[in-house]
Structures are given as C-alpha cells and as structure tokens.
Amino acid sequence: MLPQEKQRTKATQLLNLLALHALGEKELSTTQIAAIKIFIGKFLPDMKAVEMSGPEGQPLLQSVEVVFRGTDGH
C-alpha cells in the first residue's frame, strides 16, 4: 500500500471514530477530537462557503445554451 493510501485509510478510520462519538457509541477526549480534526484537515477540504463575484465585486453573469434536436439528431 502506498503512503498516500495509508493516510487516506487512516483518515477514514478516524472519521468513523468521530461518527461513533457523535452517535454516543464511542467516548473520545477533547484532545483526541482535536487531534483527529487536525489530521483529517490535511486530507479533506474544509467545507466553507465560498462567494464568487465578477469584476470589481459585480454579480457573475451566466448563460446557458439549450439545443433541441430531433430524434434523427438534427
């Protein structure tokens, strides 16, 4: 197993521990929870809200092109 795969496996195991703790099935100390959070933070992106805007803070303009085709592909 590659080092990166080992780290992903460990992160998965730690996520499972946190899930068990959240469900009241596993007791973890505050220190253990903090350490798990730091370790997992290195592999999973933090799901923070991201605001996107256009030039000079203006709204982004989006366009969608819809093409209808017949059953013969034309």
Distance bins in CASP14 RR format, pairs under 12 A and 6 or more apart:
PFRMAT RR
TARGET T0000
AUTHOR 0000-0000-0000
RMODE 2
METHOD distances of the structure
MODEL  1
1 7 0 0 0 0 0 1 0 0 0 0 0
1 8 0 0 0 0 1 0 0 0 0 0 0
1 9 1 0 0 1 0 0 0 0 0 0 0
1 10 0 0 0 0 0 1 0 0 0 0 0
2 8 0 0 0 0 1 0 0 0 0 0 0
2 9 0 0 0 0 0 1 0 0 0 0 0
3 9 0 0 0 0 0 1 0 0 0 0 0
3 10 0 0 0 0 0 1 0 0 0 0 0
4 10 0 0 0 0 0 1 0 0 0 0 0
4 11 0 0 0 0 0 1 0 0 0 0 0
4 42 0 0 0 0 0 1 0 0 0 0 0
4 43 0 0 0 0 1 0 0 0 0 0 0
5 11 0 0 0 0 0 1 0 0 0 0 0
5 12 0 0 0 0 0 1 0 0 0 0 0
5 43 0 0 0 0 0 1 0 0 0 0 0
6 12 0 0 0 0 0 1 0 0 0 0 0
6 13 0 0 0 0 0 1 0 0 0 0 0
6 43 0 0 0 0 0 1 0 0 0 0 0
7 13 0 0 0 0 0 1 0 0 0 0 0
7 14 0 0 0 0 0 1 0 0 0 0 0
7 39 0 0 0 0 1 0 0 0 0 0 0
7 40 0 0 0 0 0 1 0 0 0 0 0
7 41 0 0 0 0 0 1 0 0 0 0 0
7 42 0 0 0 0 1 0 0 0 0 0 0
7 43 1 0 0 1 0 0 0 0 0 0 0
7 44 0 0 0 0 0 1 0 0 0 0 0
8 14 0 0 0 0 0 1 0 0 0 0 0
8 15 0 0 0 0 0 1 0 0 0 0 0
8 39 0 0 0 0 0 1 0 0 0 0 0
8 40 0 0 0 0 0 1 0 0 0 0 0
8 42 0 0 0 0 0 1 0 0 0 0 0
8 43 1 0 0 1 0 0 0 0 0 0 0
8 44 0 0 0 0 1 0 0 0 0 0 0
9 15 0 0 0 0 0 1 0 0 0 0 0
9 16 0 0 0 0 0 1 0 0 0 0 0
9 43 0 0 0 0 0 1 0 0 0 0 0
10 16 0 0 0 0 0 1 0 0 0 0 0
10 17 0 0 0 0 0 1 0 0 0 0 0
10 35 0 0 0 0 0 1 0 0 0 0 0
10 36 0 0 0 0 0 1 0 0 0 0 0
10 39 1 0 0 1 0 0 0 0 0 0 0
10 40 0 0 0 0 1 0 0 0 0 0 0
10 42 0 0 0 0 0 1 0 0 0 0 0
10 43 0 0 0 0 1 0 0 0 0 0 0
11 17 0 0 0 0 0 1 0 0 0 0 0
11 18 0 0 0 0 0 1 0 0 0 0 0
11 36 0 0 0 0 1 0 0 0 0 0 0
11 37 0 0 0 0 0 1 0 0 0 0 0
11 38 0 0 0 0 0 1 0 0 0 0 0
11 39 1 0 0 1 0 0 0 0 0 0 0
11 40 1 0 1 0 0 0 0 0 0 0 0
11 41 0 0 0 0 1 0 0 0 0 0 0
11 42 0 0 0 0 1 0 0 0 0 0 0
11 43 1 0 1 0 0 0 0 0 0 0 0
11 44 1 0 0 1 0 0 0 0 0 0 0
12 18 0 0 0 0 0 1 0 0 0 0 0
12 19 0 0 0 0 0 1 0 0 0 0 0
12 36 0 0 0 0 0 1 0 0 0 0 0
12 39 0 0 0 0 0 1 0 0 0 0 0
12 40 0 0 0 0 1 0 0 0 0 0 0
12 43 0 0 0 0 1 0 0 0 0 0 0
12 44 0 0 0 0 0 1 0 0 0 0 0
13 19 0 0 0 0 0 1 0 0 0 0 0
13 20 0 0 0 0 0 1 0 0 0 0 0
13 26 0 0 0 0 0 1 0 0 0 0 0
13 36 0 0 0 0 1 0 0 0 0 0 0
13 39 0 0 0 0 0 1 0 0 0 0 0
13 40 0 0 0 0 0 1 0 0 0 0 0
13 43 0 0 0 0 0 1 0 0 0 0 0
14 20 0 0 0 0 0 1 0 0 0 0 0
14 21 0 0 0 0 0 1 0 0 0 0 0
14 26 0 0 0 0 0 1 0 0 0 0 0
14 28 0 0 0 0 0 1 0 0 0 0 0
14 32 0 0 0 0 1 0 0 0 0 0 0
14 33 0 0 0 0 0 1 0 0 0 0 0
14 34 0 0 0 0 0 1 0 0 0 0 0
14 35 0 0 0 0 1 0 0 0 0 0 0
14 36 1 0 1 0 0 0 0 0 0 0 0
14 37 0 0 0 0 1 0 0 0 0 0 0
14 38 0 0 0 0 0 1 0 0 0 0 0
14 39 1 0 0 1 0 0 0 0 0 0 0
14 40 1 0 1 0 0 0 0 0 0 0 0
14 41 0 0 0 0 0 1 0 0 0 0 0
14 42 0 0 0 0 0 1 0 0 0 0 0
14 43 0 0 0 0 1 0 0 0 0 0 0
14 44 0 0 0 0 0 1 0 0 0 0 0
15 21 0 0 0 0 0 1 0 0 0 0 0
15 22 0 0 0 0 0 1 0 0 0 0 0
15 36 0 0 0 0 1 0 0 0 0 0 0
15 37 0 0 0 0 0 1 0 0 0 0 0
15 39 0 0 0 0 1 0 0 0 0 0 0
15 40 1 0 0 1 0 0 0 0 0 0 0
15 41 0 0 0 0 0 1 0 0 0 0 0
15 43 0 0 0 0 1 0 0 0 0 0 0
15 44 0 0 0 0 1 0 0 0 0 0 0
16 22 0 0 0 0 0 1 0 0 0 0 0
16 23 0 0 0 0 0 1 0 0 0 0 0
16 25 0 0 0 0 0 1 0 0 0 0 0
16 26 0 0 0 0 1 0 0 0 0 0 0
16 28 0 0 0 0 0 1 0 0 0 0 0
16 36 0 0 0 0 0 1 0 0 0 0 0
16 40 0 0 0 0 0 1 0 0 0 0 0
17 23 0 0 0 0 0 1 0 0 0 0 0
17 24 0 0 0 0 0 1 0 0 0 0 0
17 25 0 0 0 0 1 0 0 0 0 0 0
17 26 1 0 0 1 0 0 0 0 0 0 0
17 27 0 0 0 0 0 1 0 0 0 0 0
17 28 1 0 0 1 0 0 0 0 0 0 0
17 29 0 0 0 0 0 1 0 0 0 0 0
17 32 0 0 0 0 1 0 0 0 0 0 0
17 33 0 0 0 0 1 0 0 0 0 0 0
17 35 0 0 0 0 0 1 0 0 0 0 0
17 36 1 0 0 1 0 0 0 0 0 0 0
17 37 0 0 0 0 0 1 0 0 0 0 0
17 39 0 0 0 0 0 1 0 0 0 0 0
17 40 0 0 0 0 0 1 0 0 0 0 0
18 24 0 0 0 0 0 1 0 0 0 0 0
18 25 0 0 0 0 0 1 0 0 0 0 0
18 26 0 0 0 0 1 0 0 0 0 0 0
18 28 1 0 0 1 0 0 0 0 0 0 0
18 32 0 0 0 0 1 0 0 0 0 0 0
18 33 1 0 0 1 0 0 0 0 0 0 0
18 34 0 0 0 0 0 1 0 0 0 0 0
18 35 0 0 0 0 0 1 0 0 0 0 0
18 36 1 0 1 0 0 0 0 0 0 0 0
18 37 0 0 0 0 1 0 0 0 0 0 0
18 39 0 0 0 0 0 1 0 0 0 0 0
18 40 0 0 0 0 1 0 0 0 0 0 0
18 41 0 0 0 0 0 1 0 0 0 0 0
18 44 0 0 0 0 0 1 0 0 0 0 0
19 25 0 0 0 0 1 0 0 0 0 0 0
19 26 0 0 0 0 1 0 0 0 0 0 0
19 28 0 0 0 0 0 1 0 0 0 0 0
19 36 0 0 0 0 0 1 0 0 0 0 0
19 40 0 0 0 0 0 1 0 0 0 0 0
20 26 1 1 0 0 0 0 0 0 0 0 0
20 27 0 0 0 0 1 0 0 0 0 0 0
20 28 0 0 0 0 1 0 0 0 0 0 0
20 32 0 0 0 0 0 1 0 0 0 0 0
20 33 0 0 0 0 0 1 0 0 0 0 0
20 36 0 0 0 0 0 1 0 0 0 0 0
21 27 1 0 0 1 0 0 0 0 0 0 0
21 28 1 0 1 0 0 0 0 0 0 0 0
21 29 0 0 0 0 0 1 0 0 0 0 0
21 30 0 0 0 0 0 1 0 0 0 0 0
21 32 0 0 0 0 1 0 0 0 0 0 0
21 33 1 0 0 1 0 0 0 0 0 0 0
21 36 0 0 0 0 1 0 0 0 0 0 0
21 37 0 0 0 0 0 1 0 0 0 0 0
22 28 0 0 0 0 1 0 0 0 0 0 0
22 33 0 0 0 0 0 1 0 0 0 0 0
22 36 0 0 0 0 0 1 0 0 0 0 0
26 32 0 0 0 0 1 0 0 0 0 0 0
26 33 0 0 0 0 0 1 0 0 0 0 0
26 36 0 0 0 0 0 1 0 0 0 0 0
27 33 0 0 0 0 0 1 0 0 0 0 0
28 34 0 0 0 0 1 0 0 0 0 0 0
28 35 0 0 0 0 1 0 0 0 0 0 0
28 36 1 0 0 1 0 0 0 0 0 0 0
28 37 0 0 0 0 0 1 0 0 0 0 0
29 35 0 0 0 0 1 0 0 0 0 0 0
29 36 0 0 0 0 0 1 0 0 0 0 0
30 36 0 0 0 0 0 1 0 0 0 0 0
30 37 0 0 0 0 0 1 0 0 0 0 0
31 37 0 0 0 0 0 1 0 0 0 0 0
31 38 0 0 0 0 0 1 0 0 0 0 0
32 38 0 0 0 0 0 1 0 0 0 0 0
32 39 0 0 0 0 0 1 0 0 0 0 0
33 39 0 0 0 0 0 1 0 0 0 0 0
33 40 0 0 0 0 0 1 0 0 0 0 0
34 40 0 0 0 0 0 1 0 0 0 0 0
34 41 0 0 0 0 0 1 0 0 0 0 0
35 41 0 0 0 0 0 1 0 0 0 0 0
35 42 0 0 0 0 0 1 0 0 0 0 0
36 42 0 0 0 0 0 1 0 0 0 0 0
36 43 0 0 0 0 0 1 0 0 0 0 0
36 44 0 0 0 0 0 1 0 0 0 0 0
37 43 0 0 0 0 0 1 0 0 0 0 0
37 44 0 0 0 0 0 1 0 0 0 0 0
37 46 0 0 0 0 0 1 0 0 0 0 0
38 44 0 0 0 0 0 1 0 0 0 0 0
38 46 0 0 0 0 0 1 0 0 0 0 0
40 46 0 0 0 0 1 0 0 0 0 0 0
40 47 0 0 0 0 0 1 0 0 0 0 0
41 47 0 0 0 0 0 1 0 0 0 0 0
51 57 0 0 0 0 1 0 0 0 0 0 0
51 59 0 0 0 0 0 1 0 0 0 0 0
51 60 0 0 0 0 0 1 0 0 0 0 0
52 58 0 0 0 0 0 1 0 0 0 0 0
52 59 0 0 0 0 1 0 0 0 0 0 0
52 60 1 0 1 0 0 0 0 0 0 0 0
52 61 0 0 0 0 0 1 0 0 0 0 0
52 62 0 0 0 0 0 1 0 0 0 0 0
53 59 1 0 0 1 0 0 0 0 0 0 0
53 60 1 0 0 1 0 0 0 0 0 0 0
53 61 0 0 0 0 0 1 0 0 0 0 0
54 60 1 0 1 0 0 0 0 0 0 0 0
54 61 1 0 0 1 0 0 0 0 0 0 0
54 62 0 0 0 0 0 1 0 0 0 0 0
55 61 0 0 0 0 0 1 0 0 0 0 0
67 73 0 0 0 0 0 1 0 0 0 0 0
67 74 0 0 0 0 0 1 0 0 0 0 0
68 74 0 0 0 0 0 1 0 0 0 0 0
END
